[in-house]
Amino acid sequence: MVKVVFGMNGRLSKLYCLFVFIVFAMPVFGQMEEVIETETMIEWSESRPLEWKDYTYRRIRLKGSMALTKVKHSVKGYMRNGLPEFEIKVLFRKPHSWTSDTTNLDLLKHEQLHFDIAELYRRKIEHEIIKLQQSQEKNAVVYRAEISRILAEFNAYSRQYDRESNHGKHKLEQARWKQEVLNSLKVVQNK
């Protein structure tokens, strides 16, 4: 059909079809990798690490190197085929995150790991939701209770990370935590 409409020979029509596929398919495939990033938030992505310029809260006037990374687990629920479904994202909240030192890269790595821990727990929530769906659980209250339980674990784990790494100042502990979190991200992703 392309040959008749455009009068192309066989080779050109194949190239034209390939070109049309690439042009029209790119936006579709590009959306699969799309990450939410606005003036106020950044969705967690392995390919988009945090930068100090993302920390937009500026009223802090403290001496020394300190920072706060504010993350949110965005949970949206709905019913599909009689079962609760959830869309969960980890969002870095720019206007609520701050630093007193935009030159300390070790501190930035420590804060990045807080964001990575939030993603780890997003994956854990997702895994538990899938298990509940496979058991045909229809009560949304059960799902919400499981999500709340895992988010409480996330908060405790984050506090433990800060305590054991002394907010990133204890280099060996910081390295151990980084390896533990990266390994856990891989394990939970492959479940």
C-alpha positions as CSV (number, residue, x, y, z in Angstrom):
1,M,0.0,0.0,0.0
2,V,2.8,2.4,0.8
3,K,4.3,1.7,-2.7
4,V,1.1,2.7,-4.5
5,V,0.4,5.9,-2.5
6,F,4.0,7.2,-2.6
7,G,5.3,5.5,-5.7
8,M,8.3,4.1,-3.9
9,N,10.4,1.1,-4.9
10,G,10.5,-1.8,-2.4
11,R,13.6,-0.7,-0.6
12,L,12.4,2.9,-0.1
13,S,9.0,1.8,1.1
14,K,10.7,-0.4,3.8
15,L,12.9,2.5,4.9
16,Y,9.8,4.8,5.0
17,C,7.9,2.2,7.1
18,L,10.9,1.9,9.4
19,F,11.2,5.7,9.7
20,V,7.4,6.0,10.5
21,F,7.7,3.3,13.1
22,I,10.7,5.0,14.7
23,V,9.1,8.4,14.7
24,F,5.8,7.3,16.1
25,A,7.1,4.6,18.4
26,M,9.7,6.8,20.1
27,P,7.2,8.7,22.2
28,V,5.6,5.5,23.3
29,F,8.8,3.8,24.3
30,G,10.1,7.0,25.8
31,Q,7.2,7.1,28.1
32,M,8.1,3.8,29.6
33,E,11.3,5.3,31.0
34,E,9.7,8.7,31.8
35,V,10.3,10.0,35.3
36,I,8.2,12.6,37.0
37,E,10.3,15.8,37.6
38,T,8.7,19.1,38.3
39,E,9.8,22.3,40.2
40,T,8.6,20.6,43.4
41,M,9.4,16.9,43.1
42,I,11.5,14.2,41.5
43,E,10.4,10.6,41.1
44,W,13.1,8.1,42.1
45,S,15.1,6.8,39.1
46,E,18.3,4.8,39.0
47,S,19.4,7.0,36.2
48,R,18.6,10.3,38.0
49,P,20.7,10.9,41.1
50,L,20.0,13.8,43.4
51,E,22.1,17.0,43.0
52,W,22.5,19.8,45.5
53,K,20.6,22.1,43.2
54,D,17.5,19.9,43.9
55,Y,17.5,21.0,47.5
56,T,15.5,24.2,47.2
57,Y,14.6,25.0,50.8
58,R,16.9,27.9,51.6
59,R,16.0,29.3,55.1
60,I,18.5,27.1,56.9
61,R,21.5,29.0,58.4
62,L,23.5,26.4,60.3
63,K,27.2,25.9,60.7
64,G,28.7,22.6,59.5
65,S,27.5,20.1,56.9
66,M,23.9,19.1,57.4
67,A,21.1,18.2,55.1
68,L,17.6,16.9,55.1
69,T,16.1,14.8,52.3
70,K,12.3,14.8,52.4
71,V,10.7,11.9,50.5
72,K,7.2,10.9,50.1
73,H,5.6,7.5,49.2
74,S,2.8,8.5,46.9
75,V,0.1,5.7,47.0
76,K,-2.9,5.9,44.7
77,G,-5.4,3.1,45.0
78,Y,-8.3,2.0,42.8
79,M,-10.3,-1.2,42.0
80,R,-9.7,-3.3,38.9
81,N,-11.6,-6.6,38.3
82,G,-12.8,-6.6,41.9
83,L,-9.3,-6.4,43.4
84,P,-7.6,-3.3,44.9
85,E,-4.7,-2.0,42.7
86,F,-2.1,0.6,43.8
87,E,0.3,2.9,42.0
88,I,3.2,3.7,44.3
89,K,5.9,6.2,43.6
90,V,8.8,7.6,45.6
91,L,9.0,11.4,45.3
92,F,11.8,13.7,46.5
93,R,10.2,16.9,47.7
94,K,12.5,19.8,46.6
95,P,10.9,22.6,48.6
96,H,11.1,20.6,51.9
97,S,14.7,19.4,51.4
98,W,17.6,21.5,52.5
99,T,21.4,21.5,52.9
100,S,23.8,23.8,54.7
101,D,26.7,22.7,52.5
102,T,26.5,22.3,48.7
103,T,30.1,21.3,48.4
104,N,30.1,18.2,50.6
105,L,29.7,15.3,48.1
106,D,29.9,12.6,50.9
107,L,26.9,14.2,52.5
108,L,25.1,14.2,49.1
109,K,25.8,10.5,48.8
110,H,24.4,9.9,52.2
111,E,21.3,11.8,51.3
112,Q,21.0,9.9,48.0
113,L,21.0,6.7,50.0
114,H,18.0,7.9,52.0
115,F,16.2,8.3,48.6
116,D,17.3,4.8,47.6
117,I,16.0,3.4,50.8
118,A,12.7,4.9,50.1
119,E,12.7,3.2,46.7
120,L,13.6,-0.1,48.4
121,Y,10.6,0.1,50.6
122,R,8.4,1.1,47.6
123,R,9.4,-2.2,46.0
124,K,8.7,-4.1,49.2
125,I,5.2,-2.6,49.3
126,E,4.7,-3.5,45.6
127,H,5.8,-7.1,46.4
128,E,3.4,-7.4,49.3
129,I,0.5,-6.0,47.2
130,I,1.2,-8.6,44.5
131,K,1.1,-11.4,47.1
132,L,-2.2,-10.1,48.4
133,Q,-3.6,-9.9,44.9
134,Q,-2.4,-13.5,44.1
135,S,-4.3,-14.7,47.2
136,Q,-7.4,-12.9,45.8
137,E,-7.6,-10.5,48.8
138,K,-10.4,-8.0,48.0
139,N,-10.5,-6.0,51.2
140,A,-8.7,-2.7,50.7
141,V,-8.3,-2.3,54.5
142,V,-5.9,-5.3,54.4
143,Y,-3.8,-3.7,51.7
144,R,-3.7,-0.3,53.5
145,A,-2.7,-2.1,56.8
146,E,0.2,-3.8,54.9
147,I,1.3,-0.6,53.3
148,S,1.2,1.2,56.7
149,R,3.2,-1.6,58.3
150,I,5.9,-1.4,55.6
151,L,6.1,2.4,55.8
152,A,6.6,2.1,59.6
153,E,9.5,-0.3,58.8
154,F,10.9,2.2,56.3
155,N,10.9,5.0,59.0
156,A,12.7,2.7,61.5
157,Y,15.2,1.6,58.9
158,S,16.0,5.2,57.9
159,R,16.6,6.2,61.5
160,Q,18.8,3.1,62.0
161,Y,20.8,4.1,58.9
162,D,21.4,7.6,60.2
163,R,22.3,6.3,63.7
164,E,24.7,3.6,62.5
165,S,26.4,5.8,59.8
166,N,26.4,8.8,62.1
167,H,24.6,10.7,59.3
168,G,27.3,9.6,56.8
169,K,30.3,10.7,58.9
170,H,31.3,7.1,59.7
171,K,32.8,6.2,56.3
172,L,33.0,2.4,56.8
173,E,29.4,2.2,58.1
174,Q,28.3,4.4,55.2
175,A,30.0,2.1,52.7
176,R,28.4,-1.0,54.4
177,W,25.0,0.6,54.3
178,K,25.4,1.6,50.6
179,Q,26.3,-2.0,49.7
180,E,23.4,-3.4,51.8
181,V,20.8,-1.1,50.2
182,L,22.1,-1.7,46.6
183,N,22.0,-5.4,47.2
184,S,18.5,-5.3,48.7
185,L,17.3,-3.2,45.8
186,K,18.5,-5.9,43.4
187,V,17.0,-8.7,45.5
188,V,13.6,-7.1,45.8
189,Q,13.5,-6.2,42.1
190,N,14.1,-9.8,41.1
191,K,11.4,-11.3,43.3
